[in-house]
Amino acid sequence: MKVIPTAIPEVLIIEPKVFGDERGFFLESFNQAAFNQATGLELEFVQDNHSRSAQHVLRGLHYQIKQTQGKLVRVLRGSVFDVAVDLRRSSATFRQWVGVELTEGNFRQLWVPQGFAHGFLVTSESADFVYKTTDYYAPEFERCLAWNDPDLGIQWPLISEPQLSAKDKAGVALIHAEVFA
């Protein structure tokens, strides 16, 4: 496993070892001990989620203000532009974001720590997106940051208007959002 830091040091790209030949491929998608050793983190994942979305669907930017969740995300089929936004007011990277392309072919995973908002845009015809979380989903603590907040200036690779859920259409600007200390 290879760990690649991003512009925000706590957000990590994880590249598994992929063994492939003309028959196909094999990879170990997750190994707790190897993950802990490679990242220096001691985490416990408690929930796995799987979503399928059509092209141009944008999900996010989501976070939980309590029962905060770290997320280890990846794409099984298709491709997405995945984004993490630092919402930790005390952080040197507060209000900054990173975006990473995750595809079925690059096998990359992205570690999104607690204290970050997370979202993705489907850039293929459809995408199957899976992720592990460090705490359980708690709808009463879920918040949504506006995906198009000009103060964030996220450079989404849009070729048309994104498809949004009602929840995501109601996302608030960072200036009005609950953030972390």
N, C-alpha and C positions, 0 to 999 in steps of 0.2 A: 504494500500500500504506500502510495506517495501522497504527502500532504503539501499543498501549495497555499501559502498565505495570499490574501487579497489586499487591496488598498486599505481595508479595515482589518487589522491583524487578527482579531478574534473570529472573523468569518473565514472559513477554510474550505478550499476545494480538496476533495478526497478522490484520488484516482486509484482504483483497485488494480491488482495484477490480473490481466486478462490472458488466458491461454486459449489460442485459437488455431485452427487449421481448416482445411477444405470441408471438414465435417460440421464445423460450427465453432462454438467457444464455451469456455467455462470460466466463471469468476466467483469468488467468495464475496457476496454482496455486503455481508456484515459479520464481524467477529469482534466481540466486546473487548477482549484482551488486546488484540492487534490495534483496534481503534484507540483505546486508552493509551497504549504505548506510543503510537505514532503521533497522537495529538497532544499528549500530556494532560488530557482531561480525564476525570473520574466521573462518569455519568451513568445513569440508569435510564433506559428507555422503557416507557410503560404502555405506549399505544402505537399501533401502526395504522395508517390511513392510506386509502387509494382513491384517486379521483380520475375520471375521464372527462376530457373537455374537447370541444370542437375548436377549429382554427379561429383565431381572433378573440377567443375568450380570455379575459383578464380577470384573475382572482386576486383580491387583495386591495390594499395592503393590510393584513390582519395581524393582531397580537392580542394577548391577554394581559390585562393590567395587574391581575392577581392570578395565582396559579400559573405563573409565567411558564412558557414552553420554549425549550430549545428544540430545534428541528433538524433532522438529518434527511435531506430531500434528494430525490433522483427521479429520472424518467425511465420507464420501462419501454415505452413505445412513443415515437414521435420526437418532438423537440419543443423546448420552452426557453424563454428568456426569464431567468429567475432573479429576483431582487430582494436584498436585505437592506433595511434602513435602521440606522442606530438611533434609538429613542432614549438613550441614557444621558440625561442632562449633565452628569458629572464627567462624561467621557470626552476625550479630546476629539473624537470623531462624531460627536452628537450632530444630528441632521444630515450626515453624509450617507451615501448609499453605494452599494456595489451591485453590479449586474453580471451574471454568468450564463452562458449558453449551456444548457444541459440537454443531451440528446441520447437516443438509444444507441448511437454509434460511438459516442465518446465515453460512455459509462461513468461519467463524472457524477459525484455527489457533492452537495454543498451543506456545510455545517452552518446553521443560523442560530447563534446563541440566544439565550434569554435576554430580554431587553431590546429586541429588534422587532420591527414590523417586517412581514414577509408577503411577497406576492409573486405571481408569474403570469406571463403572456404566452399563449400557445402559438407557435410559429409554424407548425406543421398542420396537415389536414385535420389531425386530432392528436391527442397525447394522453397517455396513461402516466400519472404522476403519483409517486408513493413517498411517504415520509414517516419517520419515527419521531415521537415526541417524548420529552422528558417529564411531562405532567399531562394530566387528563384534560380533555376539552371541557371547558366550563363556560357555557354561553352567557351567563350573567356577568362575566369578566371580559368578554370579547369586545374588542374595539376595532374600528376600521379607519385607517388613514386614507385620505384622498389620493388615489393613484396618480392624479395629474396636478398635484399641488405645485404651483410655479416656484415656491420657495425651495422645494426639493430639486426640481429640474431633472427628474428621471428621464433618461433618453430611451424610452421604450421603442423598439423597432417596429413601429406601427406602419401598416400599409393601408389600413382602413380604420374606421371607428371600432374600438373594442366592444365586445359583448360583455355586459356587466350584469351582475345580480342586483336586486333592489338594495340589498345591504351594501354592496360596493358602490353603487351610485350615491348612497348617503354618507360615504366616507368624509371625514372632516379634515380640514387643513391642519397642518402641524401646529400652527399658532394657537389653535383651539383644542388640540388633542391632549388627552391625559398621557403623560410620559413618566419615565422612571427617574428616580433621584440621581 
